[in-house]
Every structure is written in structure tokens, then in C-alpha cells.
Amino acid sequence: MQVTDTVVSFEVEVVDGEGIPVPALEVGARYLYPEAPRTWSSEYTDGEGCARFCDSHIEAPVEVCLFVGDDECGSFALADGGRFLLEM
């Protein structure tokens, strides 16, 4: 039996209350799968407030829950190439 990974990439843009990008902020992602246990990854926003995720998964995740620090920012349906906007 051959095991293949599913690669999913997406972006998270983080802005403050005035719409200004927030750089150097750690964004966490918790992935929910149909069968596999949940996994985590994190990335930092760049100078334009964008964190880019590109992770291999044992099966395609159906949902991602985003975090900034200890704050849960919501759960979202996940599709490859998606883009999410978080206002902090």
C-alpha cells in the first residue's frame, strides 16, 4: 500500500482595527481531518501582514482553526489556495 501526502497551501492576512497589516505575528493553524488526529503548524506574518502556510497532510484537512497567541480566531472550511483575513 502506497501512502501519499496531500499538500495544502493557504494564506492568512492579519490587519489591525484600522486595516493596517500586522507584521512579525505568529499565526497558528490546527487542522481537522475526516479520520486522522488533528495536527498543528504555525507561520509568521511578513512585512505585508501575510502568513503563508504550505503543509503536507496524511489526508486532506476539511477545516482549519486559526489562532493568534492564545486567542482562537475561528474555524474555517479549508480549500487549497484559500485566503483568510483576520482583524486583530
N, CA, C and O atoms as a GROMACS GRO file, in nm:
protein
  352
    1MET      N    1   0.084  -0.117   0.000
    1MET     CA    2   0.000   0.000   0.000
    1MET      C    3   0.089   0.125   0.000
    1MET      O    4   0.179   0.137   0.083
    2GLN      N    5   0.062   0.215  -0.093
    2GLN     CA    6   0.142   0.337  -0.104
    2GLN      C    7   0.070   0.452  -0.032
    2GLN      O    8  -0.050   0.474  -0.053
    3VAL      N    9   0.144   0.523   0.052
    3VAL     CA   10   0.089   0.637   0.124
    3VAL      C   11   0.132   0.765   0.052
    3VAL      O   12   0.250   0.785   0.025
    4THR      N   13   0.036   0.850   0.020
    4THR     CA   14   0.069   0.977  -0.043
    4THR      C   15   0.022   1.090   0.047
    4THR      O   16  -0.083   1.081   0.111
    5ASP      N   17   0.098   1.195   0.050
    5ASP     CA   18   0.062   1.313   0.128
    5ASP      C   19  -0.021   1.407   0.042
    5ASP      O   20  -0.008   1.412  -0.080
    6THR      N   21  -0.106   1.482   0.109
    6THR     CA   22  -0.183   1.587   0.046
    6THR      C   23  -0.120   1.720   0.088
    6THR      O   24  -0.107   1.747   0.207
    7VAL      N   25  -0.081   1.800  -0.008
    7VAL     CA   26  -0.022   1.931   0.021
    7VAL      C   27  -0.132   2.036   0.008
    7VAL      O   28  -0.200   2.044  -0.094
    8VAL      N   29  -0.148   2.115   0.113
    8VAL     CA   30  -0.247   2.222   0.114
    8VAL      C   31  -0.176   2.353   0.146
    8VAL      O   32  -0.101   2.362   0.243
    9SER      N   33  -0.201   2.453   0.065
    9SER     CA   34  -0.144   2.584   0.091
    9SER      C   35  -0.255   2.688   0.098
    9SER      O   36  -0.355   2.680   0.026
   10PHE      N   37  -0.236   2.786   0.187
   10PHE     CA   38  -0.331   2.895   0.201
   10PHE      C   39  -0.261   3.012   0.268
   10PHE      O   40  -0.150   2.998   0.320
   11GLU      N   41  -0.325   3.127   0.266
   11GLU     CA   42  -0.268   3.248   0.324
   11GLU      C   43  -0.362   3.305   0.428
   11GLU      O   44  -0.484   3.292   0.419
   12VAL      N   45  -0.302   3.369   0.528
   12VAL     CA   46  -0.377   3.439   0.632
   12VAL      C   47  -0.324   3.581   0.637
   12VAL      O   48  -0.206   3.602   0.666
   13GLU      N   49  -0.410   3.678   0.607
   13GLU     CA   50  -0.372   3.818   0.617
   13GLU      C   51  -0.421   3.872   0.749
   13GLU      O   52  -0.538   3.855   0.784
   14VAL      N   53  -0.333   3.939   0.824
   14VAL     CA   54  -0.369   3.992   0.956
   14VAL      C   55  -0.356   4.145   0.951
   14VAL      O   56  -0.251   4.199   0.916
   15VAL      N   57  -0.466   4.212   0.986
   15VAL     CA   58  -0.467   4.359   0.991
   15VAL      C   59  -0.515   4.405   1.128
   15VAL      O   60  -0.582   4.330   1.199
   16ASP      N   61  -0.481   4.528   1.163
   16ASP     CA   62  -0.532   4.584   1.289
   16ASP      C   63  -0.669   4.647   1.263
   16ASP      O   64  -0.722   4.637   1.153
   17GLY      N   65  -0.726   4.710   1.365
   17GLY     CA   66  -0.860   4.768   1.354
   17GLY      C   67  -0.873   4.877   1.251
   17GLY      O   68  -0.984   4.912   1.211
   18GLU      N   69  -0.761   4.932   1.207
   18GLU     CA   70  -0.762   5.037   1.105
   18GLU      C   71  -0.727   4.982   0.967
   18GLU      O   72  -0.712   5.059   0.871
   19GLY      N   73  -0.714   4.850   0.955
   19GLY     CA   74  -0.682   4.788   0.827
   19GLY      C   75  -0.536   4.788   0.792
   19GLY      O   76  -0.500   4.760   0.677
   20ILE      N   77  -0.449   4.820   0.888
   20ILE     CA   78  -0.305   4.822   0.863
   20ILE      C   79  -0.248   4.683   0.888
   20ILE      O   80  -0.274   4.624   0.993
   21PRO      N   81  -0.168   4.629   0.793
   21PRO     CA   82  -0.109   4.496   0.810
   21PRO      C   83  -0.024   4.486   0.936
   21PRO      O   84   0.044   4.581   0.974
   22VAL      N   85  -0.030   4.369   1.001
   22VAL     CA   86   0.046   4.344   1.124
   22VAL      C   87   0.161   4.248   1.091
   22VAL      O   88   0.137   4.130   1.068
   23PRO      N   89   0.286   4.298   1.089
   23PRO     CA   90   0.400   4.210   1.059
   23PRO      C   91   0.450   4.137   1.183
   23PRO      O   92   0.419   4.174   1.296
   24ALA      N   93   0.529   4.033   1.158
   24ALA     CA   94   0.601   3.957   1.263
   24ALA      C   95   0.508   3.902   1.371
   24ALA      O   96   0.544   3.900   1.488
   25LEU      N   97   0.392   3.856   1.331
   25LEU     CA   98   0.294   3.800   1.424
   25LEU      C   99   0.281   3.650   1.396
   25LEU      O  100   0.263   3.610   1.281
   26GLU      N  101   0.291   3.567   1.500
   26GLU     CA  102   0.278   3.423   1.482
   26GLU      C  103   0.130   3.386   1.470
   26GLU      O  104   0.048   3.422   1.555
   27VAL      N  105   0.098   3.314   1.363
   27VAL     CA  106  -0.037   3.264   1.339
   27VAL      C  107  -0.032   3.112   1.345
   27VAL      O  108   0.050   3.049   1.277
   28GLY      N  109  -0.118   3.052   1.428
   28GLY     CA  110  -0.124   2.907   1.441
   28GLY      C  111  -0.242   2.850   1.365
   28GLY      O  112  -0.346   2.915   1.353
   29ALA      N  113  -0.225   2.729   1.314
   29ALA     CA  114  -0.331   2.661   1.241
   29ALA      C  115  -0.346   2.520   1.298
   29ALA      O  116  -0.250   2.443   1.303
   30ARG      N  117  -0.468   2.485   1.340
   30ARG     CA  118  -0.499   2.349   1.386
   30ARG      C  119  -0.588   2.287   1.279
   30ARG      O  120  -0.694   2.341   1.247
   31TYR      N  121  -0.545   2.175   1.224
   31TYR     CA  122  -0.615   2.110   1.114
   31TYR      C  123  -0.705   1.997   1.164
   31TYR      O  124  -0.666   1.918   1.250
   32LEU      N  125  -0.825   1.991   1.109
   32LEU     CA  126  -0.921   1.885   1.141
   32LEU      C  127  -0.938   1.799   1.015
   32LEU      O  128  -0.961   1.850   0.906
   33TYR      N  129  -0.926   1.667   1.034
   33TYR     CA  130  -0.933   1.571   0.924
   33TYR      C  131  -1.057   1.483   0.941
   33TYR      O  132  -1.112   1.474   1.050
   34PRO      N  133  -1.099   1.419   0.833
   34PRO     CA  134  -1.211   1.325   0.845
   34PRO      C  135  -1.180   1.208   0.938
   34PRO      O  136  -1.268   1.164   1.013
   35GLU      N  137  -1.057   1.156   0.935
   35GLU     CA  138  -1.023   1.036   1.012
   35GLU      C  139  -0.899   1.054   1.100
   35GLU      O  140  -0.896   1.003   1.213
   36ALA      N  141  -0.800   1.123   1.051
   36ALA     CA  142  -0.671   1.134   1.122
   36ALA      C  143  -0.681   1.228   1.243
   36ALA      O  144  -0.770   1.313   1.248
   37PRO      N  145  -0.591   1.212   1.339
   37PRO     CA  146  -0.586   1.305   1.453
   37PRO      C  147  -0.549   1.446   1.406
   37PRO      O  148  -0.484   1.463   1.302
   38ARG      N  149  -0.589   1.545   1.482
   38ARG     CA  150  -0.559   1.684   1.449
   38ARG      C  151  -0.409   1.709   1.451
   38ARG      O  152  -0.335   1.644   1.524
   39THR      N  153  -0.366   1.804   1.370
   39THR     CA  154  -0.226   1.847   1.369
   39THR      C  155  -0.221   1.999   1.375
   39THR      O  156  -0.322   2.068   1.357
   40TRP      N  157  -0.100   2.051   1.401
   40TRP     CA  158  -0.076   2.195   1.415
   40TRP      C  159   0.038   2.239   1.325
   40TRP      O  160   0.126   2.160   1.292
   41SER      N  161   0.035   2.366   1.287
   41SER     CA  162   0.152   2.430   1.228
   41SER      C  163   0.141   2.580   1.258
   41SER      O  164   0.034   2.628   1.297
   42SER      N  165   0.250   2.652   1.239
   42SER     CA  166   0.245   2.796   1.260
   42SER      C  167   0.339   2.864   1.163
   42SER      O  168   0.437   2.805   1.116
   43GLU      N  169   0.308   2.989   1.133
   43GLU     CA  170   0.389   3.073   1.045
   43GLU      C  171   0.384   3.214   1.098
   43GLU      O  172   0.294   3.249   1.175
   44TYR      N  173   0.479   3.296   1.058
   44TYR     CA  174   0.482   3.437   1.097
   44TYR      C  175   0.439   3.524   0.979
   44TYR      O  176   0.469   3.493   0.863
   45THR      N  177   0.369   3.633   1.009
   45THR     CA  178   0.331   3.726   0.904
   45THR      C  179   0.455   3.800   0.855
   45THR      O  180   0.548   3.828   0.931
   46ASP      N  181   0.454   3.830   0.727
   46ASP     CA  182   0.564   3.906   0.668
   46ASP      C  183   0.538   4.056   0.683
   46ASP      O  184   0.448   4.095   0.757
   47GLY      N  185   0.616   4.139   0.615
   47GLY     CA  186   0.602   4.283   0.625
   47GLY      C  187   0.469   4.335   0.575
   47GLY      O  188   0.431   4.449   0.605
   48GLU      N  189   0.397   4.253   0.498
   48GLU     CA  190   0.265   4.292   0.447
   48GLU      C  191   0.153   4.229   0.528
   48GLU      O  192   0.036   4.234   0.487
   49GLY      N  193   0.187   4.168   0.642
   49GLY     CA  194   0.086   4.109   0.729
   49GLY      C  195   0.031   3.976   0.681
   49GLY      O  196  -0.077   3.935   0.723
   50CYS      N  197   0.104   3.907   0.595
   50CYS     CA  198   0.056   3.782   0.537
   50CYS      C  199   0.139   3.662   0.585
   50CYS      O  200   0.261   3.662   0.573
   51ALA      N  201   0.072   3.561   0.640
   51ALA     CA  202   0.135   3.435   0.677
   51ALA      C  203   0.098   3.331   0.571
   51ALA      O  204  -0.020   3.314   0.540
   52ARG      N  205   0.197   3.263   0.517
   52ARG     CA  206   0.173   3.165   0.411
   52ARG      C  207   0.200   3.025   0.464
   52ARG      O  208   0.309   2.994   0.512
   53PHE      N  209   0.098   2.942   0.456
   53PHE     CA  210   0.106   2.804   0.501
   53PHE      C  211   0.114   2.713   0.380
   53PHE      O  212   0.041   2.732   0.283
   54CYS      N  213   0.201   2.615   0.386
   54CYS     CA  214   0.210   2.511   0.283
   54CYS      C  215   0.259   2.385   0.354
   54CYS      O  216   0.378   2.367   0.378
   55ASP      N  217   0.163   2.299   0.388
   55ASP     CA  218   0.194   2.182   0.470
   55ASP      C  219   0.149   2.054   0.402
   55ASP      O  220   0.051   2.052   0.328
   56SER      N  221   0.222   1.946   0.430
   56SER     CA  222   0.183   1.812   0.385
   56SER      C  223   0.097   1.748   0.492
   56SER      O  224   0.126   1.759   0.611
   57HIS      N  225  -0.008   1.680   0.449
   57HIS     CA  226  -0.101   1.614   0.540
   57HIS      C  227  -0.123   1.471   0.495
   57HIS      O  228  -0.118   1.441   0.375
   58ILE      N  229  -0.148   1.382   0.591
   58ILE     CA  230  -0.169   1.241   0.558
   58ILE      C  231  -0.303   1.221   0.485
   58ILE      O  232  -0.318   1.126   0.409
   59GLU      N  233  -0.398   1.311   0.509
   59GLU     CA  234  -0.523   1.314   0.433
   59GLU      C  235  -0.565   1.461   0.422
   59GLU      O  236  -0.517   1.545   0.498
   60ALA      N  237  -0.653   1.491   0.331
   60ALA     CA  238  -0.694   1.630   0.309
   60ALA      C  239  -0.769   1.684   0.431
   60ALA      O  240  -0.870   1.626   0.470
   61PRO      N  241  -0.722   1.793   0.491
   61PRO     CA  242  -0.795   1.852   0.602
   61PRO      C  243  -0.925   1.915   0.552
   61PRO      O  244  -0.930   1.967   0.440
   62VAL      N  245  -1.028   1.910   0.634
   62VAL     CA  246  -1.157   1.968   0.596
   62VAL      C  247  -1.180   2.103   0.661
   62VAL      O  248  -1.264   2.181   0.616
   63GLU      N  249  -1.105   2.131   0.768
   63GLU     CA  250  -1.126   2.255   0.841
   63GLU      C  251  -0.995   2.298   0.905
   63GLU      O  252  -0.911   2.215   0.938
   64VAL      N  253  -0.979   2.429   0.920
   64VAL     CA  254  -0.864   2.483   0.991
   64VAL      C  255  -0.915   2.582   1.095
   64VAL      O  256  -1.003   2.663   1.067
   65CYS      N  257  -0.858   2.573   1.214
   65CYS     CA  258  -0.889   2.667   1.321
   65CYS      C  259  -0.765   2.754   1.338
   65CYS      O  260  -0.655   2.703   1.360
   66LEU      N  261  -0.783   2.886   1.326
   66LEU     CA  262  -0.670   2.978   1.331
   66LEU      C  263  -0.658   3.041   1.469
   66LEU      O  264  -0.758   3.069   1.535
   67PHE      N  265  -0.532   3.064   1.510
   67PHE     CA  266  -0.501   3.120   1.641
   67PHE      C  267  -0.397   3.230   1.626
   67PHE      O  268  -0.310   3.223   1.539
   68VAL      N  269  -0.408   3.331   1.710
   68VAL     CA  270  -0.301   3.430   1.728
   68VAL      C  271  -0.276   3.433   1.878
   68VAL      O  272  -0.362   3.474   1.955
   69GLY      N  273  -0.157   3.387   1.917
   69GLY     CA  274  -0.130   3.370   2.060
   69GLY      C  275  -0.226   3.268   2.117
   69GLY      O  276  -0.243   3.160   2.060
   70ASP      N  277  -0.288   3.301   2.229
   70ASP     CA  278  -0.386   3.211   2.290
   70ASP      C  279  -0.528   3.237   2.241
   70ASP      O  280  -0.623   3.172   2.285
   71ASP      N  281  -0.543   3.333   2.149
   71ASP     CA  282  -0.676   3.370   2.101
   71ASP      C  283  -0.717   3.288   1.980
   71ASP      O  284  -0.650   3.290   1.877
   72GLU      N  285  -0.829   3.217   1.994
   72GLU     CA  286  -0.885   3.144   1.881
   72GLU      C  287  -0.959   3.243   1.793
   72GLU      O  288  -1.042   3.320   1.841
   73CYS      N  289  -0.928   3.241   1.664
   73CYS     CA  290  -0.985   3.339   1.571
   73CYS      C  291  -1.096   3.282   1.484
   73CYS      O  292  -1.153   3.353   1.401
   74GLY      N  293  -1.128   3.155   1.502
   74GLY     CA  294  -1.238   3.095   1.427
   74GLY      C  295  -1.194   2.974   1.348
   74GLY      O  296  -1.075   2.953   1.323
   75SER      N  297  -1.293   2.895   1.309
   75SER     CA  298  -1.271   2.776   1.227
   75SER      C  299  -1.329   2.801   1.088
   75SER      O  300  -1.434   2.864   1.073
   76PHE      N  301  -1.259   2.751   0.988
   76PHE     CA  302  -1.296   2.779   0.851
   76PHE      C  303  -1.283   2.652   0.767
   76PHE      O  304  -1.194   2.570   0.790
   77ALA      N  305  -1.374   2.637   0.669
   77ALA     CA  306  -1.359   2.530   0.571
   77ALA      C  307  -1.230   2.556   0.495
   77ALA      O  308  -1.198   2.671   0.465
   78LEU      N  309  -1.156   2.451   0.465
   78LEU     CA  310  -1.024   2.468   0.406
   78LEU      C  311  -1.019   2.410   0.265
   78LEU      O  312  -1.055   2.295   0.242
   79ALA      N  313  -0.974   2.495   0.172
   79ALA     CA  314  -0.950   2.452   0.036
   79ALA      C  315  -0.812   2.500  -0.004
   79ALA      O  316  -0.768   2.607   0.039
   80ASP      N  317  -0.743   2.423  -0.087
   80ASP     CA  318  -0.610   2.462  -0.132
   80ASP      C  319  -0.618   2.597  -0.202
   80ASP      O  320  -0.705   2.621  -0.285
   81GLY      N  321  -0.524   2.685  -0.166
   81GLY     CA  322  -0.519   2.817  -0.228
   81GLY      C  323  -0.609   2.919  -0.162
   81GLY      O  324  -0.623   3.030  -0.213
   82GLY      N  325  -0.672   2.885  -0.050
   82GLY     CA  326  -0.762   2.978   0.019
   82GLY      C  327  -0.688   3.095   0.080
   82GLY      O  328  -0.566   3.092   0.097
   83ARG      N  329  -0.764   3.199   0.112
   83ARG     CA  330  -0.708   3.318   0.177
   83ARG      C  331  -0.806   3.363   0.285
   83ARG      O  332  -0.927   3.374   0.261
   84PHE      N  333  -0.753   3.389   0.402
   84PHE     CA  334  -0.835   3.430   0.516
   84PHE      C  335  -0.786   3.566   0.566
   84PHE      O  336  -0.667   3.595   0.560
   85LEU      N  337  -0.879   3.648   0.616
   85LEU     CA  338  -0.846   3.779   0.671
   85LEU      C  339  -0.883   3.780   0.819
   85LEU      O  340  -0.997   3.752   0.855
   86LEU      N  341  -0.785   3.813   0.904
   86LEU     CA  342  -0.808   3.826   1.047
   86LEU      C  343  -0.785   3.970   1.087
   86LEU      O  344  -0.683   4.030   1.053
   87GLU      N  345  -0.881   4.026   1.160
   87GLU     CA  346  -0.865   4.161   1.214
   87GLU      C  347  -0.836   4.148   1.362
   87GLU      O  348  -0.913   4.088   1.437
   88MET      N  349  -0.724   4.208   1.404
   88MET     CA  350  -0.682   4.199   1.544
   88MET      C  351  -0.704   4.331   1.614
   88MET      O  352  -0.675   4.343   1.733
   0.00000   0.00000   0.00000
